[in-house]
Amino acid sequence: MGCVLVASSIALILFPEKFTHRYSETVPFAIGIVGTLFFGACTIAALRIVIFKKIALSIDNNTLTINPGKKNTTALRWNEISGFKEVTVASQKFISVLLYNPEKNIEAETNSITKRLLIYNLKHYNSPYCFSANAYETNHNMLLNMLNEAWMLNTHKTIL
């Protein structure tokens, strides 16, 4: 889709006289330049997302790490997690990470926008951290089972 929009924008640059019903040739030419730059950048960004897969969730013996390697990395120790819960919003399933002391994690957040989002999530979903399996290469049930198994192994608890 992005390539089609870029090609259309290039056509405006190369053949502005064909698009001059009401306007001078400079208007379609300018729209073509802006469109080529914008849609070209969007296409490159989309391709980077598709080609370069990034780890979004990391599970080890000590922590569940959300967005590892990024600026807003969140590392939750297994002993801070009280479990996982499925939340449905407008037929979209989310996994909510239930914490023993969610206020502590919210207070530790330094970014004010992220802090407001965590407070909103806590108020509406009983947890500051919720995520969807759509962002990962697995389905919702497999991800929920994987998280529950890792939680049980690392906290030596059982799910009722």
PyMOL commands that set and color helices and strands:
alter all, ss='L'
color gray80, all
select helices_A, chain A and resi 2-14+16-19+26-51+78-80+102-108+112-125+133-135+140-155
alter helices_A, ss='H'
color red, helices_A
select strands_A, chain A and resi 57-59+63-66+74-77+81-89+92-99+129-131
alter strands_A, ss='S'
color yellow, strands_A
deselect
rebuild
show_as cartoon
